Amino acid sequence: MVTRQKILIVDDDENICELISLYLTKEFYDTKMVHDGEEALRQFELFKPNLILLDLMLPGIDGYQVCRQIRQTSNVPIIMLSAKGEVFDKVLGLELGADDYIIKPFDSKELVARVKAVLRRYQPAASEPPKPAGKYVEYPDLSINLTNYSVVYKGETVEMPPKELELLYFLASSPNQVFTREQLLDHIWGYEYIGDTRTVDVHIKRLREKIKDNEHWTISTVWGIGYKFGVKTP
């Protein structure tokens, strides 16, 4: 028997919650609806969702603070929902650890597609057999495995959201090749994401905070163009 994936819907508008829940239950997800930040944190512990749809404007503790607190202990996928479409709000949400950002009003098919896309990236091992080739790169002090979504840096496992890992793997798979921000957006976020290229900058910044440059390799900025995974030859 296949276990249904669970989605926590957090929005102070009960009608929006009901509508989102209807879309997702039709796709065979189990949902739970909450309407404020404190209850969201409580149900995160009790319901143990596979993904959280999180509105930013909540009574009491807002969505940014909810995201910040959850990220202290968990990498559960978080998709932020907001009527705010400014670049600043998107970047702030991504910097706090959100995996995606959807602007209200949204299309139901787009919402479902983004939920599925994030869950596919986050839990590939649950639905796919291991793939022995083409999904693993290794350098001194660093190994990146896209099959089981793991990164080991200096002998320690580094926790990171799926898109950060995919971005690191993509760059490391093509050493010394320069990619523009637009190319990285297209390869990592694909058709389901229409966003600002600063999204790439945010994810690069987070990668650099977790993985420091090595004497043999570095995540380099190519000014005026984009980024590369630079490898030093002996």
C-alpha atoms as a printed R data frame, in Angstrom:
    type eleno elety resid chain resno       x      y       z
1   ATOM     1    CA   MET     A     1   0.000  0.000   0.000
2   ATOM     2    CA   VAL     A     2   1.407  3.389  -1.019
3   ATOM     3    CA   THR     A     3   1.562  5.945   1.781
4   ATOM     4    CA   ARG     A     4   0.080  9.283   0.798
5   ATOM     5    CA   GLN     A     5   2.325 12.286   1.110
6   ATOM     6    CA   LYS     A     6   1.171 14.898   3.603
7   ATOM     7    CA   ILE     A     7   0.934 18.619   2.933
8   ATOM     8    CA   LEU     A     8   0.448 21.280   5.609
9   ATOM     9    CA   ILE     A     9  -1.473 24.295   4.260
10  ATOM    10    CA   VAL     A    10  -0.923 27.498   6.254
11  ATOM    11    CA   ASP     A    11  -3.073 30.513   5.336
12  ATOM    12    CA   ASP     A    12  -5.281 32.829   7.410
13  ATOM    13    CA   ASP     A    13  -7.857 32.864   4.608
14  ATOM    14    CA   GLU     A    14  -9.998 29.777   5.230
15  ATOM    15    CA   ASN     A    15 -11.481 29.898   1.721
16  ATOM    16    CA   ILE     A    16  -8.012 29.739   0.132
17  ATOM    17    CA   CYS     A    17  -7.092 26.864   2.425
18  ATOM    18    CA   GLU     A    18 -10.192 24.940   1.426
19  ATOM    19    CA   LEU     A    19  -9.553 25.575  -2.257
20  ATOM    20    CA   ILE     A    20  -5.910 24.447  -2.069
21  ATOM    21    CA   SER     A    21  -6.905 21.381  -0.080
22  ATOM    22    CA   LEU     A    22  -9.477 20.485  -2.736
23  ATOM    23    CA   TYR     A    23  -6.862 20.708  -5.513
24  ATOM    24    CA   LEU     A    24  -4.393 18.549  -3.597
25  ATOM    25    CA   THR     A    25  -6.767 15.886  -2.316
26  ATOM    26    CA   LYS     A    26  -7.820 15.308  -5.927
27  ATOM    27    CA   GLU     A    27  -4.147 14.462  -6.548
28  ATOM    28    CA   PHE     A    28  -4.228 11.987  -3.632
29  ATOM    29    CA   TYR     A    29  -2.326 14.052  -1.079
30  ATOM    30    CA   ASP     A    30  -3.350 14.174   2.576
31  ATOM    31    CA   THR     A    31  -3.762 17.752   3.761
32  ATOM    32    CA   LYS     A    32  -4.109 19.642   7.027
33  ATOM    33    CA   MET     A    33  -5.159 23.289   7.196
34  ATOM    34    CA   VAL     A    34  -4.071 25.840   9.810
35  ATOM    35    CA   HIS     A    35  -4.613 29.582   9.936
36  ATOM    36    CA   ASP     A    36  -1.883 31.135  12.097
37  ATOM    37    CA   GLY     A    37   1.848 30.837  12.655
38  ATOM    38    CA   GLU     A    38   1.810 29.315  16.133
39  ATOM    39    CA   GLU     A    39  -0.521 26.514  15.071
40  ATOM    40    CA   ALA     A    40   1.605 25.968  11.969
41  ATOM    41    CA   LEU     A    41   4.661 25.299  14.144
42  ATOM    42    CA   ARG     A    42   2.657 22.986  16.389
43  ATOM    43    CA   GLN     A    43   1.177 20.999  13.500
44  ATOM    44    CA   PHE     A    44   4.589 20.787  11.833
45  ATOM    45    CA   GLU     A    45   5.684 18.685  14.816
46  ATOM    46    CA   LEU     A    46   2.443 16.674  15.083
47  ATOM    47    CA   PHE     A    47   1.428 16.186  11.429
48  ATOM    48    CA   LYS     A    48   5.003 15.724  10.128
49  ATOM    49    CA   PRO     A    49   4.250 16.959   6.591
50  ATOM    50    CA   ASN     A    50   6.236 16.094   3.490
51  ATOM    51    CA   LEU     A    51   5.764 19.680   2.260
52  ATOM    52    CA   ILE     A    52   4.466 22.981   3.639
53  ATOM    53    CA   LEU     A    53   2.510 25.612   1.694
54  ATOM    54    CA   LEU     A    54   3.138 28.729   3.764
55  ATOM    55    CA   ASP     A    55   1.400 32.092   3.449
56  ATOM    56    CA   LEU     A    56   3.567 35.042   4.498
57  ATOM    57    CA   MET     A    57   0.918 37.320   6.003
58  ATOM    58    CA   LEU     A    58  -0.252 35.445   9.089
59  ATOM    59    CA   PRO     A    59  -1.633 36.700  12.404
60  ATOM    60    CA   GLY     A    60   0.861 36.549  15.260
61  ATOM    61    CA   ILE     A    61   3.983 34.840  13.937
62  ATOM    62    CA   ASP     A    62   4.321 35.651  10.239
63  ATOM    63    CA   GLY     A    63   5.349 33.226   7.507
64  ATOM    64    CA   TYR     A    64   8.941 34.452   7.438
65  ATOM    65    CA   GLN     A    65   9.382 33.647  11.130
66  ATOM    66    CA   VAL     A    66   7.653 30.275  10.736
67  ATOM    67    CA   CYS     A    67  10.057 29.401   7.918
68  ATOM    68    CA   ARG     A    68  13.055 30.571   9.954
69  ATOM    69    CA   GLN     A    69  12.099 28.435  12.959
70  ATOM    70    CA   ILE     A    70  11.398 25.316  10.896
71  ATOM    71    CA   ARG     A    71  14.718 25.672   9.077
72  ATOM    72    CA   GLN     A    72  16.548 25.496  12.411
73  ATOM    73    CA   THR     A    73  15.630 21.817  12.700
74  ATOM    74    CA   SER     A    74  14.339 20.579   9.338
75  ATOM    75    CA   ASN     A    75  14.848 20.719   5.563
76  ATOM    76    CA   VAL     A    76  11.211 19.856   4.803
77  ATOM    77    CA   PRO     A    77  10.251 21.537   1.478
78  ATOM    78    CA   ILE     A    78   8.526 24.891   1.908
79  ATOM    79    CA   ILE     A    79   6.649 26.753  -0.823
80  ATOM    80    CA   MET     A    80   5.777 30.310   0.159
81  ATOM    81    CA   LEU     A    81   2.481 31.884  -0.904
82  ATOM    82    CA   SER     A    82   2.132 35.649  -1.070
83  ATOM    83    CA   ALA     A    83   0.324 38.515  -2.743
84  ATOM    84    CA   LYS     A    84   3.660 40.345  -2.630
85  ATOM    85    CA   GLY     A    85   5.406 39.987  -5.967
86  ATOM    86    CA   GLU     A    86   8.382 42.303  -5.390
87  ATOM    87    CA   VAL     A    87  11.862 40.883  -5.927
88  ATOM    88    CA   PHE     A    88  12.827 41.829  -2.347
89  ATOM    89    CA   ASP     A    89  10.099 39.624  -0.868
90  ATOM    90    CA   LYS     A    90  11.039 36.677  -3.093
91  ATOM    91    CA   VAL     A    91  14.734 36.971  -2.282
92  ATOM    92    CA   LEU     A    92  14.041 37.250   1.444
93  ATOM    93    CA   GLY     A    93  11.893 34.131   1.346
94  ATOM    94    CA   LEU     A    94  14.563 32.183  -0.534
95  ATOM    95    CA   GLU     A    95  17.296 33.397   1.802
96  ATOM    96    CA   LEU     A    96  15.306 32.066   4.759
97  ATOM    97    CA   GLY     A    97  15.247 28.632   3.116
98  ATOM    98    CA   ALA     A    98  12.066 28.442   1.029
99  ATOM    99    CA   ASP     A    99  12.212 26.077  -1.961
100 ATOM   100    CA   ASP     A   100   9.782 28.041  -4.134
101 ATOM   101    CA   TYR     A   101   7.617 31.180  -4.097
102 ATOM   102    CA   ILE     A   102   4.136 31.445  -5.631
103 ATOM   103    CA   ILE     A   103   2.375 34.768  -6.106
104 ATOM   104    CA   LYS     A   104  -1.361 35.085  -5.420
105 ATOM   105    CA   PRO     A   105  -3.676 34.767  -7.224
106 ATOM   106    CA   PHE     A   106  -2.312 31.534  -8.637
107 ATOM   107    CA   ASP     A   107  -3.547 28.997 -11.152
108 ATOM   108    CA   SER     A   108  -4.558 25.656  -9.608
109 ATOM   109    CA   LYS     A   109  -2.652 23.624 -12.213
110 ATOM   110    CA   GLU     A   110   0.510 25.650 -11.613
111 ATOM   111    CA   LEU     A   111   0.236 25.153  -7.842
112 ATOM   112    CA   VAL     A   112  -0.151 21.389  -8.184
113 ATOM   113    CA   ALA     A   113   2.707 21.235 -10.726
114 ATOM   114    CA   ARG     A   114   5.065 23.098  -8.401
115 ATOM   115    CA   VAL     A   115   4.130 20.908  -5.435
116 ATOM   116    CA   LYS     A   116   4.856 17.792  -7.481
117 ATOM   117    CA   ALA     A   117   8.116 19.222  -8.813
118 ATOM   118    CA   VAL     A   118   9.435 20.103  -5.352
119 ATOM   119    CA   LEU     A   119   8.435 16.718  -3.917
120 ATOM   120    CA   ARG     A   120  10.108 14.909  -6.822
121 ATOM   121    CA   ARG     A   121  13.353 16.743  -6.193
122 ATOM   122    CA   TYR     A   122  13.217 16.248  -2.446
123 ATOM   123    CA   GLN     A   123  12.360 12.546  -2.324
124 ATOM   124    CA   PRO     A   124  13.727 10.864  -5.446
125 ATOM   125    CA   ALA     A   125  14.978  7.840  -3.543
126 ATOM   126    CA   ALA     A   126  11.466  6.971  -2.373
127 ATOM   127    CA   SER     A   127  10.174  6.385  -5.882
128 ATOM   128    CA   GLU     A   128  13.231  5.587  -7.998
129 ATOM   129    CA   PRO     A   129  15.753  2.750  -7.800
130 ATOM   130    CA   PRO     A   130  19.388  3.763  -7.308
131 ATOM   131    CA   LYS     A   131  21.147  4.876 -10.450
132 ATOM   132    CA   PRO     A   132  24.780  3.826 -10.509
133 ATOM   133    CA   ALA     A   133  26.099  6.146 -13.219
134 ATOM   134    CA   GLY     A   134  25.953  9.805 -14.129
135 ATOM   135    CA   LYS     A   135  24.640 11.081 -10.804
136 ATOM   136    CA   TYR     A   136  27.780 11.331  -8.699
137 ATOM   137    CA   VAL     A   137  30.765 13.673  -8.732
138 ATOM   138    CA   GLU     A   138  33.717 13.751  -6.371
139 ATOM   139    CA   TYR     A   139  36.549 16.170  -5.640
140 ATOM   140    CA   PRO     A   140  38.988 16.469  -2.752
141 ATOM   141    CA   ASP     A   141  36.944 17.022   0.453
142 ATOM   142    CA   LEU     A   142  33.674 17.034  -1.526
143 ATOM   143    CA   SER     A   143  31.308 14.424  -2.931
144 ATOM   144    CA   ILE     A   144  27.874 15.140  -4.406
145 ATOM   145    CA   ASN     A   145  25.390 12.333  -5.012
146 ATOM   146    CA   LEU     A   146  22.287 13.307  -6.961
147 ATOM   147    CA   THR     A   147  20.844  9.786  -6.781
148 ATOM   148    CA   ASN     A   148  20.245  9.953  -3.039
149 ATOM   149    CA   TYR     A   149  20.527 13.754  -2.738
150 ATOM   150    CA   SER     A   150  23.494 13.840  -0.385
151 ATOM   151    CA   VAL     A   151  26.557 16.035  -0.045
152 ATOM   152    CA   VAL     A   152  29.617 15.122   2.014
153 ATOM   153    CA   TYR     A   153  32.094 17.921   2.745
154 ATOM   154    CA   LYS     A   154  35.297 17.177   4.680
155 ATOM   155    CA   GLY     A   155  33.839 13.878   5.852
156 ATOM   156    CA   GLU     A   156  30.599 15.430   7.181
157 ATOM   157    CA   THR     A   157  27.155 15.247   5.603
158 ATOM   158    CA   VAL     A   158  25.861 18.708   4.686
159 ATOM   159    CA   GLU     A   159  22.102 19.230   4.791
160 ATOM   160    CA   MET     A   160  20.724 21.398   2.006
161 ATOM   161    CA   PRO     A   161  17.415 21.893   0.164
162 ATOM   162    CA   PRO     A   162  17.017 20.125  -3.200
163 ATOM   163    CA   LYS     A   163  17.608 23.143  -5.422
164 ATOM   164    CA   GLU     A   164  20.853 24.056  -3.675
165 ATOM   165    CA   LEU     A   165  22.102 20.496  -4.149
166 ATOM   166    CA   GLU     A   166  20.999 20.381  -7.787
167 ATOM   167    CA   LEU     A   167  22.728 23.699  -8.478
168 ATOM   168    CA   LEU     A   168  25.956 22.486  -6.851
169 ATOM   169    CA   TYR     A   169  25.819 19.176  -8.733
170 ATOM   170    CA   PHE     A   170  25.134 20.889 -12.067
171 ATOM   171    CA   LEU     A   171  28.103 23.245 -11.671
172 ATOM   172    CA   ALA     A   172  30.447 20.540 -10.350
173 ATOM   173    CA   SER     A   173  29.474 18.197 -13.200
174 ATOM   174    CA   SER     A   174  30.918 20.671 -15.705
175 ATOM   175    CA   PRO     A   175  34.149 21.916 -14.090
176 ATOM   176    CA   ASN     A   176  35.543 25.244 -15.300
177 ATOM   177    CA   GLN     A   177  32.525 25.828 -17.567
178 ATOM   178    CA   VAL     A   178  30.908 29.228 -17.120
179 ATOM   179    CA   PHE     A   179  27.105 29.401 -16.939
180 ATOM   180    CA   THR     A   180  24.996 32.541 -17.075
181 ATOM   181    CA   ARG     A   181  22.320 33.089 -14.465
182 ATOM   182    CA   GLU     A   182  19.692 32.569 -17.148
183 ATOM   183    CA   GLN     A   183  21.198 29.196 -18.099
184 ATOM   184    CA   LEU     A   184  21.242 28.096 -14.458
185 ATOM   185    CA   LEU     A   185  17.629 29.180 -13.974
186 ATOM   186    CA   ASP     A   186  16.622 27.183 -17.038
187 ATOM   187    CA   HIS     A   187  18.539 24.031 -16.039
188 ATOM   188    CA   ILE     A   188  17.689 23.968 -12.308
189 ATOM   189    CA   TRP     A   189  14.256 25.575 -12.067
190 ATOM   190    CA   GLY     A   190  13.017 24.738 -15.551
191 ATOM   191    CA   TYR     A   191   9.703 25.547 -17.121
192 ATOM   192    CA   GLU     A   192   7.759 25.747 -13.854
193 ATOM   193    CA   TYR     A   193   9.704 28.741 -12.566
194 ATOM   194    CA   ILE     A   194   9.428 32.268 -13.877
195 ATOM   195    CA   GLY     A   195  11.567 34.385 -11.630
196 ATOM   196    CA   ASP     A   196  14.325 36.909 -11.213
197 ATOM   197    CA   THR     A   197  17.926 35.885 -11.869
198 ATOM   198    CA   ARG     A   198  18.785 36.997  -8.320
199 ATOM   199    CA   THR     A   199  17.323 33.666  -7.275
200 ATOM   200    CA   VAL     A   200  20.566 32.106  -8.522
201 ATOM   201    CA   ASP     A   201  22.653 34.592  -6.525
202 ATOM   202    CA   VAL     A   202  20.752 33.722  -3.357
203 ATOM   203    CA   HIS     A   203  21.361 29.998  -3.796
204 ATOM   204    CA   ILE     A   204  25.053 30.511  -4.598
205 ATOM   205    CA   LYS     A   205  25.399 32.586  -1.425
206 ATOM   206    CA   ARG     A   206  23.814 29.818   0.646
207 ATOM   207    CA   LEU     A   207  26.091 27.204  -0.936
208 ATOM   208    CA   ARG     A   208  29.166 29.258  -0.114
209 ATOM   209    CA   GLU     A   209  28.037 29.562   3.497
210 ATOM   210    CA   LYS     A   210  27.895 25.770   3.796
211 ATOM   211    CA   ILE     A   211  30.853 24.774   1.586
212 ATOM   212    CA   LYS     A   212  34.047 26.802   1.736
213 ATOM   213    CA   ASP     A   213  36.471 26.981  -1.159
214 ATOM   214    CA   ASN     A   214  39.132 24.297  -1.362
215 ATOM   215    CA   GLU     A   215  42.708 24.586  -2.604
216 ATOM   216    CA   HIS     A   216  41.711 22.306  -5.497
217 ATOM   217    CA   TRP     A   217  38.310 23.785  -6.379
218 ATOM   218    CA   THR     A   218  36.091 26.811  -5.857
219 ATOM   219    CA   ILE     A   219  32.601 28.119  -6.638
220 ATOM   220    CA   SER     A   220  33.628 31.182  -8.639
221 ATOM   221    CA   THR     A   221  31.824 34.314  -9.753
222 ATOM   222    CA   VAL     A   222  32.606 35.318 -13.328
223 ATOM   223    CA   TRP     A   223  31.826 39.014 -13.203
224 ATOM   224    CA   GLY     A   224  29.289 40.208 -15.726
225 ATOM   225    CA   ILE     A   225  28.468 36.655 -16.816
226 ATOM   226    CA   GLY     A   226  27.569 34.160 -14.091
227 ATOM   227    CA   TYR     A   227  29.208 31.328 -12.158
228 ATOM   228    CA   LYS     A   228  31.456 28.302 -12.551
229 ATOM   229    CA   PHE     A   229  32.848 25.449 -10.487
230 ATOM   230    CA   GLY     A   230  36.533 26.140 -10.912
231 ATOM   231    CA   VAL     A   231  38.946 23.224 -10.672
232 ATOM   232    CA   LYS     A   232  42.688 23.769 -10.372
233 ATOM   233    CA   THR     A   233  44.795 21.390 -12.411
234 ATOM   234    CA   PRO     A   234  48.055 20.093 -10.880
